[in-house]
């Protein structure tokens, strides 16, 4: 086993194992972790003795709670004030998105073992792999509009490909969902009880790789031995028709109007959630999802890097982080405060090319 900062790398048989090792920080990703994981995936992709890669999180509370964006928000704020060159803001998102793309294009099975919280950046290092295994403790969300950001790390690709309008619903409400709904929306491929996760990991490490089968077939068979039905009842399925109806509009104002018109306990709860989000983030996120539905993954990541640089320089990003992670008063003061004060023309500017600074892939 080797250790680089807060992430561990280990070979178990023909399995490469990545363990996010910041349990006290809910395994949040920082830039050194992103760099270490990316470099290791480059190495393991070429290593003929590595047949598959698995990633998990240390501790019982979280797989990965997201990117460690507090430092990024502070750097972005300092850059606005002329006290920083903004290098961290540029590097963090660029290298995180490169890692997301590497996972999405990884030539071998990439198995995410997801126990506990998985949000934001945690989705980015799990959703784009070949196998995503959740447990009864899994809690998933894309909460970025709640911190003045947008559902990045490939959210513009993943969310519009969820069933119906469930991706838009999750993005605009920051709704937290359990294992059964992660399977419903297509985030998870399998459910395995947490008590069986060590056995599954041992099985993956002990696989005998028969050349008559693909590596993906080997992994799927091993997981299916322990897989079962996720417990509980879906919170999304009963409202699917209403989600598709209300969130099918291309303007956030029209979604809000439809939710207000329908008027039920569920629509009132949904509206209450949306009213807490950054109005600018809501509009950017919906536009991102609509555009991403028609883009290949690499193009989505280029779009999201543009958005990351524009949104990070906006008032709402630092304000959202301040309210959630710095002062923790949970009372962000968004600017503008109302959807009607966010012009669509201004939203479009967030998507402008960065020219030579655009994110590209080799």
Secondary structure, DSSP 8 states (H G I E B T S, - for coil): -EEETTEEEEEETTEEEEEE--GGGTT-B-HHHHHHHHHHHHHHHH-TT--EEEEEESSSSEEE--B-HHHHHHHHHHHHTTS---HHHHHHHHHHHHHHHHHHT-SSEEEEEE-SEEETHHHHTTTTSSEEEE-TT-EEE--GGGGTS---TTHHHHGGGSSTTHHHHHHHH---EEHHHHHHTTS-SEE--GGGHHHHHHHHHT----TTS-HHHHHHHHHHTT----SS--SSGGGHHHHHHHTT-SSHHHHHHHHHHH--HHHHHHHHHHHTS-HHHHHHHHHHHHHHTTS-HHHHHHHHHHHHHHHHTSHHHHHHHIIIIIS--S----SS-SGGGS-HHHHHHTT---GGGS----
